[in-house]
């Protein structure tokens, strides 16, 4: 028994429709995947930019802290030197008069 020509034509059209749907589905899937990849790349770039800004800010703050520490160390050294000069100038063990004499000697 031979199938009618209309049935063969319908099966052929059905096969073509399935093939087209699969191909369209793959292309749509690829396009959706490409959109997701681009979105992830954009998010990654934004995160990298934010991290770069944070690193730069951290470096600036670190430099300011190092400068402050250097200034504090210099101040400590100066204070120790002044204390040494005061102790060296103490006439009769009077630290107040020695400090006054040191201050007076360093003023213009």
C-alpha angles and dihedrals in degrees: 000000000000119000115239117261092242091060091051091048091050091049090050091050090047091052091049090049092050091047091049092047092051092048092047090047092053092048092047090048091051091049092049090048091050090051091051092048091051091049091050091048090051091049090048091051091050091050092048090050091050091049091049091053090048092050091050092048090048091051091050092049091047091052091050091049091049090051091049091049091049090050091048091049091050090049091050092050090048091049091050091049091049090049089051091051091048091051091047092051097048107130109199092350096291106141094183094058090044091053091048090050092049093048091048092049093052096047117092 
